[in-house]
Amino acid sequence: MRSSLPSFACPDHDGTGVDTLVVAGASTSGCVRATVMDAVQSGFNVLVPADCCADRALAPHEANLYDMHQKYADVTDADHIERWFFSL
């Protein structure tokens, strides 16, 4: 059971080859945002598929997606991220 909002703990990702995370979830304004911020602070690039996120109300969902896109992550959709994965 996790004791904080972010859903991952990766204090040392050097050498793993992982540089980008895709973050999605059912609480855009809570867990998704907290995880995005932790990921950025840990040195990851972050992609957020907006169509794979939700919140209790539309207004905080949209406001948080907008804010994350402006400051922390590339907010796009799942199809775009899938196409990017297959292009690697």
C-alpha positions as CSV (number, residue, x, y, z in Angstrom):
1,M,0.0,0.0,0.0
2,R,1.4,3.4,-0.9
3,S,1.7,6.1,1.7
4,S,1.8,9.1,-0.6
5,L,0.1,10.3,-3.7
6,P,2.7,9.5,-6.4
7,S,2.5,6.0,-7.8
8,F,6.2,5.4,-8.3
9,A,9.4,5.7,-6.5
10,C,12.5,5.6,-8.6
11,P,15.3,7.5,-6.8
12,D,18.0,6.2,-9.1
13,H,17.1,5.6,-12.7
14,D,20.5,6.0,-14.1
15,G,21.6,3.1,-16.2
16,T,18.1,1.8,-16.8
17,G,17.7,3.5,-20.2
18,V,14.3,4.9,-19.1
19,D,14.0,8.6,-19.7
20,T,10.3,9.0,-20.4
21,L,7.2,8.0,-18.4
22,V,3.6,7.9,-19.5
23,V,1.3,8.9,-16.6
24,A,-2.5,8.3,-16.5
25,G,-5.1,7.7,-13.8
26,A,-8.4,8.4,-12.3
27,S,-7.5,11.5,-10.3
28,T,-6.0,14.1,-12.6
29,S,-5.9,16.8,-10.0
30,G,-4.5,14.4,-7.3
31,C,-2.4,11.3,-8.1
32,V,-1.7,12.1,-11.8
33,R,-0.5,15.6,-11.1
34,A,1.6,14.5,-8.1
35,T,3.2,11.7,-10.0
36,V,3.9,14.0,-13.0
37,M,5.6,16.5,-10.7
38,D,7.7,13.8,-8.9
39,A,8.7,12.4,-12.3
40,V,9.9,15.7,-13.6
41,Q,11.8,16.4,-10.4
42,S,13.4,13.0,-10.8
43,G,14.6,14.0,-14.3
44,F,12.1,12.1,-16.5
45,N,10.3,13.4,-19.6
46,V,6.6,12.9,-19.0
47,L,3.7,12.2,-21.4
48,V,0.1,12.4,-20.2
49,P,-2.6,10.9,-22.4
50,A,-5.6,13.2,-21.5
51,D,-8.0,10.6,-22.8
52,C,-6.7,8.1,-20.2
53,C,-7.2,10.5,-17.2
54,A,-10.3,11.5,-15.3
55,D,-11.4,13.5,-12.3
56,R,-14.6,13.9,-10.2
57,A,-15.5,17.0,-12.1
58,L,-14.6,18.3,-15.6
59,A,-13.3,21.8,-14.5
60,P,-10.4,20.5,-12.2
61,H,-9.6,17.8,-14.8
62,E,-9.2,20.3,-17.6
63,A,-7.4,22.9,-15.4
64,N,-4.8,20.4,-14.3
65,L,-4.2,19.1,-17.8
66,Y,-3.7,22.6,-19.0
67,D,-1.3,23.5,-16.1
68,M,0.7,20.3,-16.5
69,H,1.0,20.9,-20.2
70,Q,2.2,24.4,-19.7
71,K,4.8,23.5,-17.1
72,Y,5.7,19.9,-16.7
73,A,4.5,17.4,-19.3
74,D,3.5,16.8,-22.9
75,V,-0.3,16.4,-22.7
76,T,-1.6,14.6,-25.7
77,D,-3.8,11.5,-26.4
78,A,-3.2,7.8,-26.2
79,D,-3.2,7.3,-30.0
80,H,-0.4,9.9,-30.4
81,I,1.7,8.3,-27.7
82,E,1.1,4.8,-29.2
83,R,2.3,6.1,-32.6
84,W,5.4,7.6,-30.9
85,F,6.2,4.3,-29.2
86,F,6.0,2.4,-32.5
87,S,8.3,5.0,-34.2
88,L,11.1,4.3,-31.8
